[in-house]
Amino acid sequence: MLPVVVTMNGWSGNPNPGNVSNEQAMLDTRVATAFQVKKSCYGAWRLCQLLAKDGWCYNRKTIANSMKRQGLVAKWPEIQGNHP
């Protein structure tokens, strides 16, 4: 049995800390791939929905943090025509 550290506020340790960076790397790869497929036009909210359709359910903030770590920023659409 793995040792578990519990503090006053609850869970305070990961019995398998090596998996966190591995899962984070996999998430970063998925986010970067989806971002490139959608030609840099999708932000965290739409990427979250896109990945959920593929069966990968992540929180929007988790995807936003992944994008921030990688320096991915969605493009704004260009406005067509004459606008005042």
LINJO-V871756 format. One record per helix or strand of 3 or more residues. SS is the DSSP state (H for helix, E for strand). FROM is the first residue (numbers start at 0). LEN is the number of residues. If there is no record, write none. Layout:
ss:SS from:FROM len:LEN
ss:SS from:FROM len:LEN
//
This chain:
ss:H from:17 len:20
ss:H from:43 len:10
ss:H from:59 len:11
//
